Amino acid sequence: MKNVAVIGVVLLILGFMSLVVPVPHSENHGVKVGDTRIGVQTQSSEKLPPAVGIVLLVGGVMALVVGARKS
């Protein structure tokens, strides 16, 4: 397999994963007074915008087409 084709397959996998798998995100909010610290940790999972997945998928298809033309 050519290098461009491998890159195309990787981009296709990443594009599909970005549409399906949410990305975990956590934030720490807190106040420190003297030696005492009071805090709250929030966690959420959000998917990437669909445009990111579409761009990755299109890039993967284009890389596969370019890789197939060179061979």
FIKOLZA-1660 file (N, C-alpha, C; in steps of 0.1 Angstrom, whole numbers, plus 5000, padded with zeros to 4 digits):
% residues 71
   i   px   py   pz ch aa at
   1 5008 4988 5000  A  M  N
   1 5000 5000 5000  A  M CA
   1 5009 5012 5000  A  M  C
   2 5005 5022 4992  A  K  N
   2 5013 5034 4991  A  K CA
   2 5011 5043 5004  A  K  C
   3 5020 5052 5006  A  N  N
   3 5019 5061 5018  A  N CA
   3 5006 5070 5017  A  N  C
   4 5002 5074 5005  A  V  N
   4 4991 5083 5004  A  V CA
   4 4978 5075 5007  A  V  C
   5 4978 5062 5003  A  A  N
   5 4966 5054 5006  A  A CA
   5 4965 5051 5021  A  A  C
   6 4976 5049 5027  A  V  N
   6 4976 5047 5042  A  V CA
   6 4971 5060 5049  A  V  C
   7 4975 5071 5044  A  I  N
   7 4970 5084 5050  A  I CA
   7 4955 5085 5047  A  I  C
   8 4951 5081 5036  A  G  N
   8 4936 5082 5032  A  G CA
   8 4928 5073 5042  A  G  C
   9 4933 5061 5044  A  V  N
   9 4926 5052 5053  A  V CA
   9 4925 5057 5067  A  V  C
  10 4936 5063 5072  A  V  N
  10 4937 5069 5085  A  V CA
  10 4927 5081 5086  A  V  C
  11 4926 5089 5076  A  L  N
  11 4917 5100 5076  A  L CA
  11 4903 5096 5076  A  L  C
  12 4900 5085 5068  A  L  N
  12 4886 5079 5068  A  L CA
  12 4882 5074 5082  A  L  C
  13 4891 5067 5089  A  I  N
  13 4889 5062 5102  A  I CA
  13 4886 5074 5112  A  I  C
  14 4895 5084 5112  A  L  N
  14 4894 5095 5121  A  L CA
  14 4881 5103 5118  A  L  C
  15 4877 5104 5105  A  G  N
  15 4865 5111 5101  A  G CA
  15 4852 5104 5107  A  G  C
  16 4852 5091 5105  A  F  N
  16 4841 5083 5110  A  F CA
  16 4840 5083 5125  A  F  C
  17 4852 5082 5132  A  M  N
  17 4852 5083 5147  A  M CA
  17 4848 5096 5152  A  M  C
  18 4851 5107 5145  A  S  N
  18 4847 5121 5150  A  S CA
  18 4832 5123 5149  A  S  C
  19 4826 5115 5140  A  L  N
  19 4811 5116 5139  A  L CA
  19 4804 5108 5149  A  L  C
  20 4811 5097 5154  A  V  N
  20 4804 5088 5163  A  V CA
  20 4808 5089 5178  A  V  C
  21 4821 5091 5180  A  V  N
  21 4826 5090 5194  A  V CA
  21 4827 5104 5200  A  V  C
  22 4821 5106 5212  A  P  N
  22 4822 5119 5219  A  P CA
  22 4836 5121 5225  A  P  C
  23 4840 5133 5226  A  V  N
  23 4853 5136 5232  A  V CA
  23 4850 5141 5247  A  V  C
  24 4857 5134 5257  A  P  N
  24 4854 5138 5270  A  P CA
  24 4862 5151 5274  A  P  C
  25 4855 5159 5282  A  H  N
  25 4861 5172 5286  A  H CA
  25 4858 5175 5301  A  H  C
  26 4867 5179 5308  A  S  N
  26 4865 5182 5322  A  S CA
  26 4871 5196 5326  A  S  C
  27 4864 5202 5335  A  E  N
  27 4868 5215 5340  A  E CA
  27 4868 5215 5355  A  E  C
  28 4878 5222 5361  A  N  N
  28 4879 5224 5375  A  N CA
  28 4876 5238 5379  A  N  C
  29 4866 5240 5388  A  H  N
  29 4863 5253 5393  A  H CA
  29 4865 5253 5408  A  H  C
  30 4872 5263 5413  A  G  N
  30 4875 5263 5427  A  G CA
  30 4879 5276 5433  A  G  C
  31 4878 5277 5446  A  V  N
  31 4882 5288 5454  A  V CA
  31 4892 5284 5465  A  V  C
  32 4903 5291 5466  A  K  N
  32 4912 5287 5477  A  K CA
  32 4913 5299 5487  A  K  C
  33 4910 5296 5499  A  V  N
  33 4910 5306 5510  A  V CA
  33 4919 5301 5520  A  V  C
  34 4931 5307 5521  A  G  N
  34 4941 5302 5531  A  G CA
  34 4946 5288 5527  A  G  C
  35 4944 5279 5537  A  D  N
  35 4948 5265 5534  A  D CA
  35 4936 5257 5529  A  D  C
  36 4925 5262 5529  A  T  N
  36 4913 5255 5525  A  T CA
  36 4909 5257 5510  A  T  C
  37 4906 5247 5504  A  R  N
  37 4902 5248 5490  A  R CA
  37 4889 5241 5488  A  R  C
  38 4880 5248 5482  A  I  N
  38 4866 5243 5478  A  I CA
  38 4865 5243 5463  A  I  C
  39 4862 5232 5458  A  G  N
  39 4861 5231 5443  A  G CA
  39 4851 5221 5438  A  G  C
  40 4848 5223 5425  A  V  N
  40 4838 5215 5418  A  V CA
  40 4845 5211 5405  A  V  C
  41 4844 5198 5402  A  Q  N
  41 4849 5194 5389  A  Q CA
  41 4837 5189 5380  A  Q  C
  42 4836 5195 5369  A  T  N
  42 4825 5191 5359  A  T CA
  42 4831 5184 5348  A  T  C
  43 4823 5173 5344  A  Q  N
  43 4827 5165 5332  A  Q CA
  43 4816 5165 5322  A  Q  C
  44 4820 5166 5309  A  S  N
  44 4810 5164 5299  A  S CA
  44 4816 5158 5287  A  S  C
  45 4808 5152 5279  A  S  N
  45 4813 5146 5266  A  S CA
  45 4805 5152 5255  A  S  C
  46 4813 5158 5245  A  E  N
  46 4807 5164 5234  A  E CA
  46 4813 5159 5221  A  E  C
  47 4805 5158 5211  A  K  N
  47 4810 5154 5198  A  K CA
  47 4815 5166 5191  A  K  C
  48 4825 5163 5182  A  L  N
  48 4830 5174 5174  A  L CA
  48 4820 5178 5164  A  L  C
  49 4821 5191 5159  A  P  N
  49 4812 5195 5149  A  P CA
  49 4812 5186 5136  A  P  C
  50 4800 5184 5130  A  P  N
  50 4799 5175 5119  A  P CA
  50 4808 5179 5107  A  P  C
  51 4811 5192 5106  A  A  N
  51 4819 5197 5095  A  A CA
  51 4833 5191 5096  A  A  C
  52 4838 5189 5108  A  V  N
  52 4852 5183 5110  A  V CA
  52 4852 5169 5105  A  V  C
  53 4842 5161 5108  A  G  N
  53 4841 5148 5103  A  G CA
  53 4840 5147 5088  A  G  C
  54 4832 5156 5082  A  I  N
  54 4830 5156 5068  A  I CA
  54 4843 5159 5061  A  I  C
  55 4850 5169 5066  A  V  N
  55 4863 5173 5060  A  V CA
  55 4873 5162 5061  A  V  C
  56 4873 5155 5072  A  L  N
  56 4883 5143 5073  A  L CA
  56 4879 5132 5063  A  L  C
  57 4866 5129 5062  A  L  N
  57 4861 5119 5053  A  L CA
  57 4864 5122 5038  A  L  C
  58 4862 5135 5035  A  V  N
  58 4864 5139 5021  A  V CA
  58 4879 5139 5018  A  V  C
  59 4887 5143 5028  A  G  N
  59 4902 5142 5026  A  G CA
  59 4907 5128 5025  A  G  C
  60 4901 5119 5032  A  G  N
  60 4905 5105 5031  A  G CA
  60 4901 5099 5018  A  G  C
  61 4889 5102 5013  A  V  N
  61 4885 5097 4999  A  V CA
  61 4895 5103 4989  A  V  C
  62 4898 5116 4990  A  M  N
  62 4907 5122 4980  A  M CA
  62 4920 5116 4980  A  M  C
  63 4926 5113 4992  A  A  N
  63 4939 5107 4993  A  A CA
  63 4939 5093 4987  A  A  C
  64 4928 5085 4989  A  L  N
  64 4927 5072 4984  A  L CA
  64 4926 5073 4968  A  L  C
  65 4919 5083 4963  A  V  N
  65 4918 5084 4948  A  V CA
  65 4932 5088 4943  A  V  C
  66 4939 5097 4949  A  V  N
  66 4952 5101 4944  A  V CA
  66 4962 5089 4946  A  V  C
  67 4961 5082 4956  A  G  N
  67 4969 5070 4958  A  G CA
  67 4967 5059 4948  A  G  C
  68 4954 5057 4944  A  A  N
  68 4950 5047 4933  A  A CA
  68 4955 5052 4920  A  A  C
  69 4955 5065 4917  A  R  N
  69 4959 5070 4904  A  R CA
  69 4974 5068 4902  A  R  C
  70 4982 5069 4913  A  K  N
  70 4997 5068 4912  A  K CA
  70 5002 5054 4910  A  K  C
  71 4993 5044 4913  A  S  N
  71 4998 5030 4912  A  S CA
  71 4995 5024 4898  A  S  C
% end
